[in-house]
Amino acid sequence: MALAKTLTAVGTVALARCGGRPFGTHLFSVWPGAGFAASAFPVRCAPGDNLALHVAIAQAPPGSALVVDVSGESEYGYVDEILAVAARTRGVAGIVLDGCVRDIAAIARCELPVFGAGVAVREAGHDAGGSVGQQVFMDASGPAPLPVRRGDWIVADDDGVVCLPRGQVSTIIAETMDSVSRDRELIDAVCAGESTLDLLDLDPSRVTGWEGAADRGARRGRPRSIGSRREGRAVPEGHARPRLGPRSAVSDVHGGD
């Protein structure tokens, strides 16, 4: 799906900068390089029980991301090898939960992207209820829990997990494209030997020990246009330009919210 590819290409860092709502920083990828972008299918598990996860895997549309609220309970491993293989087989795009997982080597082998809060060897029960498809509230990088509804978009990679509320996806993507373009221009300029102090118009005199105050003071206030200075710039010898992937990967968005 073009929308999922676009969101994966721009990544969580740019999306969080432009309106994507970050999950808590305690979440981590079970295996390096895991990632996905998919429509959310919320799940709420009773503490110490993963029956609702079994139901969600059987019921969620293929390509969905299971977003699992266990209220931060950390004594049990809610996702294990059996559930990971079942989810992978039924086309689940990935799982995000604010609790623990187990069998992490096996989960890595089956290559299901799973993001959790820790590892716990204790097995969860399978009979205490819960809910699927209903709004859940996840731990977030902020003072209040993050609401996640069915149909919101979830993007996860090595940098973290963000939620794009349904109805705001197009706006967030448009702003993110502009942000990615500016980042590319900055990286080009840095590779050409320019200082981030100049490019970002920073004031190093605020830092004790700065030795270039006079020179810096003369530069501040100049008109700036990073884009206009890109033309004809050569990368200095010995400096490799970073490979950020084709611009086309993030230039066109097809599909709706």
C-alpha positions in Angstrom: 0.0 0.0 0.0 1.4 3.4 -1.0 0.5 5.1 2.2 2.2 2.6 4.3 5.3 2.8 2.2 5.4 6.5 2.4 5.0 6.5 6.2 7.7 3.9 6.6 10.1 5.9 4.3 9.8 9.2 6.2 10.1 7.5 9.6 9.0 8.2 13.1 11.4 11.0 13.8 10.0 13.3 11.1 6.4 12.3 11.8 6.7 13.1 15.5 8.1 16.5 14.6 5.1 17.3 12.4 2.1 16.2 14.4 2.5 12.4 15.0 1.9 11.5 18.6 4.8 9.6 20.2 4.2 6.6 22.4 6.3 6.3 25.6 10.0 6.2 25.2 10.2 3.0 27.2 9.0 1.0 24.2 11.6 -0.9 22.2 11.9 -3.1 19.1 12.3 -6.7 20.0 14.7 -7.1 17.0 16.9 -4.5 15.3 15.5 -3.1 12.0 11.9 -4.1 12.8 9.3 -1.6 11.6 5.9 -1.1 10.0 3.2 1.4 9.2 -0.4 0.1 9.4 -3.9 0.9 10.5 -4.5 0.4 14.2 -6.6 -2.4 15.7 -6.8 -1.7 19.4 -6.7 -4.4 22.0 -7.2 -4.2 25.8 -5.9 -7.1 27.9 -6.8 -7.8 31.4 -3.8 -7.7 33.7 -1.8 -10.9 33.4 -4.0 -12.3 30.7 -3.7 -12.3 26.9 -7.1 -13.9 25.8 -8.0 -10.6 24.0 -4.7 -10.9 22.0 -5.7 -14.3 20.7 -9.1 -12.9 19.7 -7.6 -9.9 18.0 -5.2 -12.1 15.9 -8.2 -14.1 14.8 -10.4 -11.1 14.0 -8.2 -8.2 12.9 -8.1 -7.4 9.2 -4.9 -8.5 7.4 -2.4 -5.6 7.4 -3.5 -4.2 10.8 -1.3 -3.2 13.6 -2.3 -4.6 17.0 -2.0 -1.8 19.7 -2.3 -3.5 23.0 -3.1 -1.9 26.3 -2.1 -4.0 29.3 -2.1 -0.9 31.7 1.7 -1.1 32.0 1.6 -4.4 33.8 5.1 -5.9 33.6 5.1 -9.3 35.3 3.9 -11.3 32.3 5.0 -12.0 28.8 1.9 -11.2 26.8 3.3 -11.9 23.3 5.3 -15.2 22.8 6.4 -17.3 19.9 3.0 -19.0 19.4 1.2 -15.6 19.2 3.9 -14.1 17.0 3.7 -17.0 14.5 -0.1 -16.8 14.5 -0.1 -13.1 13.9 2.5 -13.4 11.1 0.5 -16.2 9.5 -2.7 -14.2 9.5 -1.1 -11.1 8.0 -0.8 -8.8 11.1 1.6 -6.0 10.2 3.0 -5.7 13.8 2.3 -5.5 17.5 2.8 -2.6 19.9 2.1 -3.2 23.6 2.8 -1.3 26.8 3.7 -4.6 28.5 6.3 -7.3 28.2 7.1 -10.0 25.7 8.9 -13.3 25.9 10.5 -15.8 23.4 12.3 -12.8 21.8 14.7 -14.9 19.8 11.8 -16.8 18.3 9.9 -13.6 17.6 13.0 -12.3 15.8 13.2 -15.5 13.7 9.7 -15.2 12.5 10.3 -11.5 11.7 7.1 -10.1 13.1 7.7 -6.5 14.2 7.0 -6.3 17.9 7.5 -3.3 20.1 7.2 -3.7 23.9 8.2 -2.4 27.2 10.4 -5.2 28.4 10.9 -9.0 28.7 9.2 -11.2 31.2 9.4 -15.0 31.3 6.1 -15.6 33.2 3.2 -16.9 31.0 0.0 -14.9 30.7 -3.4 -16.4 31.4 -6.0 -16.9 28.7 -9.4 -16.5 30.3 -9.9 -13.0 31.8 -11.6 -11.1 29.0 -10.6 -7.7 27.7 -11.7 -6.0 24.5 -10.9 -5.7 20.8 -11.6 -2.9 18.3 -12.4 -0.4 21.0 -10.4 2.7 21.9 -7.4 2.1 24.2 -5.1 4.5 26.1 -1.4 3.9 25.8 1.6 5.3 27.8 2.9 8.3 25.9 5.8 10.8 25.8 3.8 13.4 27.7 1.7 14.0 30.8 -1.4 12.2 29.5 -2.1 8.8 28.1 -2.3 8.5 24.3 -5.7 7.5 22.9 -5.6 5.1 20.0 -8.7 4.4 18.0 -9.4 1.8 15.3 -8.3 3.3 12.0 -5.6 5.6 13.4 -2.2 5.0 11.7 0.7 3.5 13.7 4.3 3.9 12.5 7.1 2.0 14.3 10.8 1.8 13.7 14.1 1.7 15.6 13.5 5.3 16.8 10.2 4.6 18.4 6.4 4.5 17.8 4.0 7.2 16.7 0.3 7.5 16.2 -1.3 9.5 13.4 -5.0 10.2 14.3 -7.4 9.3 11.5 -8.5 12.4 9.8 -5.1 14.1 10.3 -3.0 11.7 8.3 -2.9 13.8 5.1 -2.0 17.0 6.9 0.7 15.4 8.9 2.2 13.8 5.8 2.2 17.1 3.9 4.1 18.8 6.8 6.5 15.9 7.1 7.4 16.0 3.4 8.4 19.7 3.8 10.4 18.8 6.9 12.2 15.9 5.2 13.1 18.2 2.3 14.6 20.8 4.7 16.6 18.0 6.4 18.0 16.9 3.1 19.1 20.4 2.3 20.8 20.8 5.7 22.6 17.5 5.3 23.8 18.5 1.8 25.1 21.8 3.4 26.8 20.0 6.3 28.5 17.6 3.8 29.8 20.6 2.0 31.5 21.8 5.1 29.1 24.4 6.4 28.5 24.8 10.2 25.3 23.8 11.8 25.7 27.0 13.9 25.3 29.0 10.7 22.7 26.8 9.0 20.4 26.8 12.0 21.2 30.4 13.0 22.3 29.3 16.5 23.9 31.6 19.1 27.0 29.8 20.6 27.7 32.8 22.8 25.2 31.3 25.2 27.7 28.4 25.8 30.5 29.1 28.3 33.9 28.6 26.6 32.9 29.6 23.1 35.9 31.1 21.5 34.5 32.5 18.2 32.0 35.0 19.6 33.3 37.9 17.5 33.3 36.0 14.2 29.9 34.6 15.0 28.5 37.9 15.9 29.4 39.3 12.5 27.6 36.5 10.7 24.3 36.7 12.7 21.5 38.5 11.0 22.5 37.7 7.4 19.7 36.8 5.0 19.6 33.0 4.7 18.2 30.6 2.1 19.6 27.1 2.3 17.8 26.0 -0.8 19.3 28.7 -3.0 22.8 27.8 -1.8 22.5 24.2 -2.8 23.1 24.8 -6.5 26.5 24.0 -7.7 27.8 23.0 -4.2 30.4 20.3 -4.3 31.0 17.9 -1.5 34.6 18.3 -0.2 37.0 15.6 -1.1 36.9 12.8 1.5 33.4 13.5 2.5 30.8 11.0 1.3 27.3 12.3 0.8 24.9 10.3 2.9 22.6 7.9 1.1 19.1 8.8 2.2 17.2 6.9 -0.5 15.4 8.2 -3.5 13.3 11.3 -3.0 10.5 9.6 -4.9 10.1 7.3 -2.0 8.5 10.1 0.0 7.3 12.4 -2.7 4.0 11.0 -3.6 1.1 9.9 -1.4 -1.6 7.8 -2.8 -4.6 6.7 -0.7 -6.6 8.5 1.9 -6.9 8.8 5.6 
